[in-house]
Amino acid sequence: MYFSQYPLDKGEIMLKTSSEVIDALGGTQTVAALLNVGASAISNYRKKGFPARAAFILARQCESRALSVSPTVFGMPINEPDQMWRRQATLSNANRSGPIGLFKKSGFRQIETSILQPADPFIDLLGEEMRRRLFTFEDPRGETLCLRPDLTIPTARAYIEANQFNNTRLCYDGTAFRYQPRGAGKPEEFTQIGIEILNGASKLDDEIEIVSQMSNALGAEGVNRFDVYLNDLALFEALLNDLALPERQQTRLMRSYAHGSTFKTSLNALSQPGLFVARDLPHDSANEIAGRSLDDIQARYNDKRSAANSEPLSQDISTKLLAFSALNCAADRLPDCIEKIGISPGKQLENAMADFAIRCQKLEALVPQSDLLFSAARGRKLAYYTGFIFEICVPALGPRQVIASGGRYDALLAALNAPQSMPAVGAAMAYERVKEAAGQNQ
């Protein structure tokens, strides 16, 4: 197989993504014919990568055409000086006591949760990208379990089971498990240390404290130089509200923006005239068809008809939304950058930017050694986030540069069967990366 872990000849191009491979082999229709699948399947492969059968066939095609392909495209391992995938965490509990000690001194109570968790909450709430990285299996009774991929959901479930819904501050230290593509340079088993403020009294103050606590803990571990990337889903939601788009379009755009990888696809679909083919709905004695109720079928039918009758997004609006989704700038320059891409903020976006500016001003005083940056593309991998999001990065670590992250998830507790929605915000560090970053800072 002609994989490019060897030096490339002069002028040779390395294909690094599934989308580049598809284009090099002739495009969507040609690859669909090669694999005997529909064009929609190829679109999914562009976004999510190739399943095993497609990877085998297309790898042979690339080999026959002497195309140079990154090993990770077809799931092959890459020869790295220090391969970290599928390596277990090696740090002892004694080495990890520092952050937890600081959090406990600040009033956070330590909590322990089980490594084995019911899979459904993670499947339902983590989002498409993280679902693909779960380690799942069935127990002898047929219940689907997983190794916890993060500790926020187990901590939230423990809080709900305690049935005492007061202002609670929790901290934790445990192993998390996430599948990594071969050659990604990331461990599949790692130590996560984090904090959560559940049902807090002040949203803004709690968000500031979460970032401050995490920054202080990193400093105590020897990581004194890092970048802080900020984002807030409320900014994009306010922009959509100011544009007064139809509710269905706003809902779809907000959902896809929050999930990240599907935003361009949704934007393109909403920018095209709708196509609706009327069909007679069944009227017989059956209450369900293929496991779906007739009411559900009727609702989906009405939704598709409404979508087809909606005016497509104008080129101007589509261009501005796409430009907003790509914004990356110093946090204090966000208003100028929004103006430069042609967006004149309405009342709701002005209010959201004012709230964002207040948060930035407070954070600047608490983490003066770091650059505060706004990035619309960062921090949206976990689908339960609902507002403020942040990532703390050490660029020298390359693919492992995100050493801590967190955000607000006000809808999560209710989704886990709490009696009502409650404000919640938290953050966690990947401790092995923290120690690696501390070495870079020396």
N, C-alpha and C positions, 0 to 999 in steps of 0.2 A: 504494500500500500504506500502511495506516494504522499506521506505526511511531512509537513514542513517543520519538523523539529530538527531538520538538517539545514545548513546554510542554503539560502536561495541563490540561484544564478542571477546575474545582473539583469534587471528589468523584469524578473519573474514576480508574479503577483500571488500573494497568499490569501486564500479564501478563509475568512475568520468566522463567518456566521452561516446559518442554514439559508438565510435569504440570499447571500452572495453565491452559495452553491447552486441554488435554484436558478438564479439569473445566468450563471456560467453554463449551466446545462441546457439553456434554451428558454427559460421562463416558465410561468405557471402552467400553461396548457401542455407544453412539451413534457414537463416532469409529471403532470397528472396522467398523461398517456403512458409514460414509462412505468408508473406505479399502479395503473388501473384504478385510480381514485378520482373523485371530483375536485374541481378547482378550489372549493371551499376548504378541503382538507389541506391543500398546498398552502393556502393562506394561514391556516393554523400552524403548519410546520415552520413557516417564516417566523412566527412569533414565539413558538414554544419548543422548537427543535424537532428532530426526526425521531419517530418511534423505531424500535429495533429492526423491523422488516424493511422499512424505507431506508434506514441508515445503511443496511447491508447492500441493497440494490444500488443505491446512489454512490456508495463508496467504490463499488466496482466500476461504475460509469466514470467516476473521476479518475480512477486508476488508469482506465483504458485511454483516457484523453490526456494523461500526464498533467492533470490539474493539481496544484499544490494546495493542500487543505490543512487547516489547523487540526490537531488531534482531537480537540474538545468538541468539534462539530459533530463527529460521529461517535462520541462517547469513549474515545480511546485515551489512555493515560499519557501524560506528557512527561518527558524526562526532565525533572527539575533537580537542582542540587539538593534541595531540602523538601522532599515530598511530604505534605502535611495531611493529604486526604486519608480518611479512615485511620487516623491515629487517635488513640485515646488520650484524654487529658492526663497530664503527668504532674500537675502541681498538687502539693499536699495541702490538707486542711489548714495546717499551721501557717503556710504561706498566704492563705486567703483570709486571714483573720483581720487584716488591717481595715479594708472598706467596711466590713460588717460592724467592726468596733466603732468606727466613726458614725455610721448610721444609727447605731443603738444609742450613742451618746446624744444624738440629735433628736431622740424621741421615737425612733422607729423600732417596732417590736419584731423580732425575728420569727419567721414562720417556716415550717418544713412541709413539703408536699411530696406526694408519691411520684416516682419516675414513671410508673405505668399509669396511663390516663385513658379514660374513654375517648375514642377517636372523634366522635361526632362533633363536640364543640369546636375542635380544631378544624375539622373539615368544613364546618358551616361558617366559621368566623375568621379564619386566617387569610382567606383570599386565594386566588388561583395559583399564584407563584409559590406560596408557602405550602399549599396542599400537595404539590408535586414533590415536596421534600420531606414528607412524613415517613417514618418507619412504622408501618401498621401490620397487624396480624390479628387472627381470631383466636380467642380462648376456646377450650373444649366445649363450652356452651354455645358458641357461635357469636359471642359479643366481639365487636371490633374494638381493639385497643391500640394504643400507640405509645412510643417513647416520647415523652414531652419534648416538643421542639422549642418551647420557651416557657417561662415560669409565670407570666402574667395571668394567663387563663387559669392555671391551677390555683394561684393565689386568690384570684377573684372568686373561684368556686368555693374555696375554704372560707372566705369572708361571708359568702351567702349562706353556707351551711351553718355558720355560727349564729345566724339570725339576730345579730345585734348591729343594726344599721346606723351606727354613730360615726363621727369623724374618726377614721382609723388610719394609722401610718404603719406600714408593714415593710420589712426588708427580708431578703432571702439570699441563699447561696446554694447552688446546686448544678448538676450536670444537665445539659440540654443536648438534643440529638437532631441533626438536620442532614439529609442527604445532600452531597455536593457532587456536581459533575466531575468526572475524572480529570485531573489536571487543573482543577480550579484553584489549587493552592490554599484550600481552607479545610480545617478539620471538621469531621462529621460529629465528633463528640467534643464538647467544650464546656467550660465553666461559666455560668451566668450568675452575676451578682447584681441585685437590683433593689429598687425601692418603689413603693406605691402609696399614693395618698387617695383614699377612697371616701367618698361622700364628704369632701372637704368644704370648708366654709367660704373660701375665696378662690375662685378659679385662677385669676391672674397671679395672686401671691403663691398659690400652690405650684403653678407652672414655673415661676421664677425659682422657687425653692428646689424643685426637682433638678433643674439645670445646675443650680449653684451647688447642691449636695454632690451631684455626680462630678462636677468640675473639681471640687475640693478633694474628693476621694481619689481622683486621678492624679492630682498634684501630690497627694500624700504617697502615692505609689511611684513617684518620680517622673510622671508625664506632665511637664510644665509648658510644652509648646504644642498647641493643637488648634485646628480650625473648628468653629461651631457653625454648622449649616442650619438655618431656620426655615420653616415653612408653616403655612397655616391654611387649611382647607377652607376656612371662613373667607379668605380673600377671593378665591375663585367662585365660591357660592354667591358672594356679594356682587361680583362682576356679572354673573348670570342673571341675578335678580334685577340689576340695573338695565340689562339689555331687554328685559321683559319678554323673553322667549316663551313659547308654549310650555306648559308644565311638563309634558312628556319629554320634550327635548332637554329641558333643564335637568330632569331626573337622570336621563341617560348620560348626559355630559358630566354631571357631577359624579355619578357612579364610576364612569370610566376614567375620569381625571384622578379620582381618589385611588384607583387601582393601578394607575400608571401605564401599563403596557398596552392597554386597549384604547387609549384616548384618540390616537390618530385614526384608528379604524372607525370609531364611533363618529368622529368629526367628518370623515369622508362620507360615511353613510348618510348622515343628516344633511349633507350639502348637496345630495342628489335628489331629483324628483322621486317621490314614492311610487311604488308599483303595487297595486292591490288587485288581486283576482278574487272576485266574489264567488262564494261556494254556498250551496245549501247545507245548512247544519242538520245533523240527524235529529229526527223526532220519532223515537221508538221507545220501547219500554225499558231499555237499558239505562241505568243510572250512571254508568261509567263506560268510557271507551279507552282501551289501552291504559287503564289505571288512572285516568283523569276524569273528573266529574264533568257533566254537561255544562254546569255553571262556569267551571274553569275554562272549558273550551270556548264558551261564549265570550268570557271576559278577554281572553287572548285574541279572539276574532275581532272584537270591538277595538282593542288596542292597536292591532295591525291596521285596521281601517282608519282609525284616527291618525296614525302615523303617516299613512299614505296621503291623507287629505291635508296634512300640515304643509305649510310653505317650507321649502328647503332653506337652510341657512344661506345667507348671502355670502358672496365671496369675501366681502369686507369683514363681516363678523367672523367667518371661518379663519381668515388670515390673522386677525387679532387674537382669537382664542389660542391658535397654534403658537403664536409668538409669546403669549403669556405663559403657556405651558413649558416654554424653553428658557424662561428668564433665569439668569444666574448673575448675581451682582452683590456688591457690598450692601448689607441690610439697610444702612441709613440712606442709600441711594435708590431704594425701591420706587418712591414716587416719581423721580426723574426717569427711571428706566421704563416705567409704565407709560409715561407720557411719550417717550421716544418711539414706542411701538404703535403709537396712534390711538391709545385708549384715553378718553377723557372721563375720569372717574365720576360716576353718579353719586348720589347721597350715600347709598349703602356701601359702596367700595371706599368712599372717603372715610366713613366711620370705621370700617375694617382696617384700613391703613393707619388710622389714628391709634387704634388699639395695638396694632403691630408695632408702631413706633414707640409707644409707652413701654411695651415689653422689651424692645431693643435697648432703650435708654437704661432701664434697670439692669439688664444683663451686662451692658458695657461696664457698669460700675463694679459688677461682681466678678467678671472674668476679663480684666483689662489686658491680660497677656495674650489673649486670643483674638483672631479676626472673626467678626460676626458677619456671616454671609447669608443671602437669601438664595435659595435654589428651589424652583418650582418642581423639579424632577426628583428631588430627594425625599426619602423618608416615608414612601407610600407603599412599602412592601407588605405591611400588615394591614389587612382590610378593616380591622376594628377601630382604627384611628378615626376620630371625628373632627379634629380641629388642629390645634398647635402641634407641630412635630419638629424634632431636631435630631441631628446626627453630629457626633464629635469625631473628628477625623485626624489622622496623622498620615499625610500623603506619602511619606517615605515607605509605608507598608504596602503600597500598591493595592492589590485586590483585597487585602485585609485591613484597609485604612480606616474603616468604620470601627472604632473601638468601643463606642457607647452610643446609645440612641434611646429615644422615648417619645412620648407625646400624650395627648388627651384622648380618652376613649369613653365618652359619656354614655354610649348606648350599650356597652358590653355587659354590664351587670344585669340589665333587664333582659338582654338576649340569653343570659345564663340562668334565667328564671328568678331573678330578684323581683320583689313585689312592685318595683317601679324603677325608672331611670334615675341614676345618681351620678353626680360628677366624679370623674376618676382620671388621674394622671399618674404616669410613672416612667421609669427609665431603667435600663440595665446595661452593664458593661460585659464584654467578653474578656474574661480575666487573662487568658493566655495572650491575647492581642495586647492587652494593657502592659503586660510584662515585656513583650516584644517591643512595644513603643517606648517603654522606659529605657531600654537599651539603645534605641535610636536617639533618644534625647541626650544621652551622655556624651 
